[in-house]
Amino acid sequence: MVQRVGVVGYPIGHSISPAIHQAAFDALGIAARYERWAVPPADLAAWVASLREPNTLGANVTVPHKEAVVPLLDELSPTARAIGAVNTIVQIGGRLSGDNTDAAGFLRALEEVGGVPRGGAVVLLGAGGAARAVAYALLQAGVGTLAIFNRHADRARALAAALQPYARGPVAAFPLDAPQRAQWLADCALLVNTTSVGLHGGERLLAPEEVPAQALVVDIIYNPPQTPLLADAARRGARTLNGLPMLVYQAALAFERWTGQQPPLDRMFAAARAALS
Ligand code: NDP
């Protein structure tokens, strides 16, 4: 019997998850079909119920459903509970378990460039869904000093308050254009962009000369592969990382949860790059 699995979102046409996962299933000879499910918010509960069918492995969840699925599931991993969002659902015996592999995927990606920098502050741009996972991951990894800058400052403050229990030191929150930004950027060891600014054209949040040359600069956007932020960082001599490794590692962790097998990472990276080319 062919197993059913897929990604749910609304809209969902942009997702390259089907390419990444189908390549992995095919490489291991697992009879599974990874689908793309466009489900409007009003139909989410009925769609979640359909995952309880026996031939379903589970699902990936993306915008705008990551938070809305939480109350519809039977159990949550500690990570999903702390983040308040689910990107992976696993079905076993009719029960639905929610996890969030974005956090571990982000940390695994950072390992490719030496891991979380020790002994320096982290500046996070953004306070949306991805920011929640990235900030939680960094605090779990032991980051002591974190500052969140967001266009809507109330969102930054809410995220800082929600994550404070997981932090060793204070989590600071500022509006994007706060005067404190210059000092934080000058002192930080890691800068992570989790906003969607950079997805289109030449848009940037920071002036090129503000981008910290001493820091590791990460943009979790994977398309385009080099955002204006990463181009500015490279020009200033900073180390950089784009969002592709995070995307593939969060997928690999979900694949492992569904199948219990080691994900074929090389095939998943190749499929992701091919889908983006
Ligand atoms: P959300 O909609 O939840 O959050 C969007 C964030 O971007 C908010 O902080 C928002 O600020 C900010 N933002 C949007 N437009 C502007 C603007 N014009 N100026 C300043 N800030 C702006 O989205 P997600 O968190 O789900 O996704 C964010 C990005 O992360 C996307 O580009 C997505 O592709 C990427 N991503 C990558 C992943 C990976 O595996 N590599 C995984 C998940 C996401 P405000 O709150 O003020 O509106």
Boltz pocket constraint, residues with backbone or C-beta under 6 A from the ligand:
constraints:
  - pocket:
      binder: B
      contacts: [[A, 63], [A, 102], [A, 125], [A, 126], [A, 127], [A, 128], [A, 129], [A, 130], [A, 131], [A, 150], [A, 151], [A, 152], [A, 153], [A, 155], [A, 176], [A, 193], [A, 194], [A, 195], [A, 196], [A, 197], [A, 199], [A, 205], [A, 220], [A, 221], [A, 222], [A, 243], [A, 244], [A, 246], [A, 247], [A, 248], [A, 250]]
      max_distance: 6.0
